[in-house]
Amino acid sequence: MTETIHRAAVLGKPVAHSLSPVIHNAGYAAAGLTGWAYTAIECAESELATLVDGLGPQWAGLSLTMPLKEVALSVATQVSPVAAAVGAANTLVRAIDGWHADNTDIPGMVDALGEVPGGASFTVLGAGGTARAAIAAAARCGAAGVTVVARRPEAVAELRPVAEAVGVPFAGAGWADAAAHATADVVISTVPKGVADSLAAEVAWRPSTVLFDALYDPWPTPLAAAATAAGCRIVSGLDLLLAQAIDQWQQFTGISPAPRAPMRAALFAAALRR
């Protein structure tokens, strides 16, 4: 008898660098799920609907990275309240009536951040799909307010409704003022590789600041290295990648809890080999 194969994948463009397959497949192995396989598929925004429509019943779930987090909502038959509130999803789970969209970046960020004092000030660098999750994560952490810093004023303005939906005070700032706003209690950088490098020498870091840099390749980023030297606590993109993947793995497989320790070990081992 042929064993039923269950499939899942991470979609994005570019996506070849993704370590998500390492995490998910390590979890399958640890849980004895020999009929499961997780891969990476290159997919642009304009290609997502066609790709999803063509997936057979063996497909259990999809992880979505840039630039698909916002367009993902348009291919879902049901959207979780948190994904609807932020207007972005990083997860599609197969259901009887189609695909259900969720955002595991938000609980993943909260999990990775750990203990944050209530009433902390948050600064988010960038205004894309991950920034939307960062605003919601700040709200869950009891932030006194969130300042979003980005290069395009219109991109900042688009995030104000997200802050209103999750109930956190919101302010916007231009990129020229980024260094001044990086003295918040928590700084979450969601910008692409290289964009924040120049800030490393400009920020007057406070040792009490927590820097959450959502990048993980290369690591450390210049921003993270400078903050580390100033005595700041650092949370990396690997921490987020693991936390959000564990939630996805549990939704895809229906098994909880996920085997976190072997999934973490596989991820960090793979990162060291790069």
C-alpha positions, 0 to 999 in steps of 0.5 A: 500500500502506498503511503499518503504523502502530505505536502507543505511549502514556503512561498515567496520571491526570492525564497531559495534562502529560506530556512523554513524547510529545515524547521518543518522537516526536522519537526516531521522527523522528530514526530515520526511523520514519515509521510510529510514533506516541506519544500520551497517554491518561488512565487510572485504576487501575480502568481499566487492565486493560480498556484494555490488553485492548482494544488491537490488535496495532499497539500496541507499548508503554505507558509508565505514570505515577502512579497505575499503576505498581503495578497494572501488574504485574497486567495483565502476562503476564511481569514482569522480575526488577527490576520484581518485586523493587520491586513496580512497573512503568513499562513494558509491552512487547507480546510474543507471549504478551501484555504484559511489564512492566519498570521503566526508572525504576531504570536511568534513575535510576542513569543520571541520578544519574551518579557516586555514591561507594560507601557513600553514604547515601540519603534517599527522600522519599515512599513511592509507586511512584517511591520503590520505584524509588529504593530499587533505584537506591540499591542499584545505586549501592552505598548504605550504606543508605536512609531512606524518609521519608513521611507514613504509617507504613504506607506506609513499612513496605510498602517494607521488603520492597523494600529486602530484595529488592534488598539495601540496609539500610532505615530509615523516618522520619516526615514531621516528621523529613524536614528532618533526613534531607535531609542525606544524601549523596543525597536523592531526592524522589518526592513530588507537586507542593507536598508538599516545598515547606515543606522548602526553608527547613527543611533545613540543606543540605550542599554535597556533597549531591546532590538528585534531585527527580523533579518537572519541572513547575514547575521549579525546585521550591522544594526544588531552588532552595534546594539549588542556592543551597546549592551542591548538585548537582541532578538533575531530573525531566527528566533521569529522564524522558529516561533512562527514556524512552530505555530504553522507546523501545529496548524498544518499537522494538527499535532500539538505541541510541536517538537520544539527542541529538535526544530530549534536545533536543526534551524540554528545548525543550518544557520551556522553552516551558512 
